[in-house]
Amino acid sequence: MGLGFSVAGRESCSADPNCPDLWANLAFGFELHYRSTFNWLVEYRALDELHRHRFYVGLTTRRGN
């Protein structure tokens, strides 16, 4: 679990005086054991004060036994 801030820009950002913007972020994730050198990663990220959402699934690597 984590939270923090990010600086976020977008296309045509140079014409907007409020750009780039500061976003509040929240992240929650966990790993599921797969093999001695790999784990499944499942992660949810709430961006821009919960107005934008991302869900990630992937593999993480570890050193073998």
Secondary structure as GFF3:
##gff-version 3
##sequence-region A 1 65
A	DSSP	beta_strand	2	8	.	.	.	ID=ss1
A	DSSP	three_ten_helix	13	15	.	.	.	ID=ss2
A	DSSP	beta_strand	21	33	.	.	.	ID=ss3
A	DSSP	beta_strand	38	47	.	.	.	ID=ss4
A	DSSP	beta_strand	52	61	.	.	.	ID=ss5
###
